[in-house]
Amino acid sequence: MRPWLVKFWPFVLITTIIIVVVPVFVFRSKSEIKIKPIENIKIDETKFNLGAVADLKGNWEGVASFKNTNVPDNYCTFTGPIKLKITSQNNNHIYGQFMYGSTKNIPYGGATCDNWDIETLNMEALLNGSRIENLSGGGYGIFSGSYTSETITLRQVSQGEYKLQLVGVANFLRR
């Protein structure tokens, strides 16, 4: 027997096993795997709606500006207090009042602008985790945004019957 073979015979044996025996088991086991066809799976999306992460009941106040969009060249920007009074929270829904009034206005293009007292409208919204969705602000439109235990930030999703466009975002603080 050759001396180098005696010295390396364990290595040669292991290499032979790896090269010859292992592929036989690997390929055989893969041929026995049965793959099921993909089926249409119906996902119940309501299972992914998250509950509220904070109790939002109470009074929330901020300042917001709206721009009327009735006449493109003659319009007013109204600024004033905006309030949410959340009277009840039931699972993923909140209910209460949405309040806004104009205390300052800026006319553009010769428009005449009048301030108005705070108007109170019924409000409801859906909570999804830390998101507020579909908050109905009556004639002011639909809003969505986010909240923490001390702040609410809303963006206007669509205008309401008053044809007022929110300028930027409305930020609320708990009072």
N, C-alpha and C positions, 0 to 999 in steps of 0.2 A: 504494500500500500504506500501511496505517496505521502511524505511527511506533511505537506501543507493540507492535504485532505483530512488527515487525522486531527490536525489542529483546528480546522474550520468545519468539521462535519456537523456540529449542532446548528450552525448558521445556514449551511446548505440544506439541512433537513427542514428547518423552519421556513426558509425561502420557498422550497418546493411545495410545502403545504399551502402557503399563502397563494402561490401562483396557480396551483392545480386544484386544490380542494375547496377553498373559500369561494371562488366564482361559481362552482357547481351549486352550492347551497344558496348563494345570493340570487342567481338567475332562476333557480327552481322556486324559491319563495316568492319572487316577484310574479312569476307566471300563475301562481295560485291565488293572487289577490284579485278579488272580484270588485269591480268598480260599479257602483250604482249610478244610474242616470240621475241628472239633476231634476228635481221635482219643483213644481211651483209651490213656494212656501208663502203662506199668507202671514204677514206680520201685523200684530195688533199694535198700532201706533200709540194707543192710549196707555200702554204699559210703559212707554218711554217718557210720558209727561211727568215732570218732576213736581213735587209738592212745593209749597212756599217755604222759603228758608228763613223768613222772619215774620213777626206779627206786625202788620202794617196799619192796624186800626189806630185812628187818631187824626190830628190836624197836621197838614203839611202846607208850607207856604214858600213862595218864591216870587220872582219878577220875570215877566216874559214880554216879548214884543211880537206883535202880529202886523202884517202888511196886508191891506185889503187889495184884492186882485180883480175887483169889478171892472175898472177902467185901466187899461195898461199904462197910459201916459199920465193920468191924474190919479194919484193914490196917496194914501196916508199910512204912516207907520205909527201904531199905537203901542204904548208901553204902560204896564200897570201890574198890580198884584195878581198873582195866580195862586189859587188854593185848591187843595184836595182835602175833603173831609171824608175819611174812610170810616164808615159806621159799622160795617160788618165784614168779616172774612170767613168764608165757608170753603174749606178745602182749597181748591185752586182758583176761587173767585173772590173778588172784592167788590163791595158796593158802597155807594155814598154820593157825595155831591162834588161837582167840578165848578169852580167859581173863577170868574175873570172880570176885570173892569179896567177901563182906560183912565189913567191920570195924566198922561202926557201924550201929545201927538205931534207928528212932524208931517206937514203937507208937502207934496211934490207935484210939480206941473200945474199949479193953480187950483189944486183940490181944496175943498173946504172940509175940515175935520172937526168932529165934535167928540168930546170924551163922554163916557157913559159910566153909570154906577155899576158896581159889581153885580153880575148876573149869576144866579145859581141854577145849575142844571143837574139832573140825575146822571150818575156815572156808574159804570160797571166795567170790570176788566178781568182778564184771565192771567193767572200767575203760572209761570213755568220755570222752576228753579229760581234764579235771581232775575228773571225777565218778566216784564209786564207786557202783555200783548193785547191788542184790540181794546184799548181803553177808549170808551166812547165819551167824547167831550161835547155831546149835544151838537149845537150849530157850529162849534169850533172844529169838529172833525174827529178823526180816529188817530190815536197816539200809541206808540210802543216805546219801550226803553228798558231800563234796568233799575234795580234798587238794592240798597243795603238796609241795615236796621235804622240808619239815620238820614239817608238821602234817597231821592228818587230823581232820575233823569229821563225826560221824555222827548221823543222826536215825533213830528207830525207825519203820519203815514198817508193820510188823505184829508182834503179840506171838507168842511161841512157846508151847510146851507148859507152861512154868513160870508163865505168866500174870503176867509182870512187865512193867510199863510204864516205859520210860525217862523220867526226869524231866529235861526240857530236852534238851540235846545231850551227846554224849560227845566230848570233845576229847582228842586224842592228840598227844604229842610224840615225835619220833624219839630213841631212846636209843642 
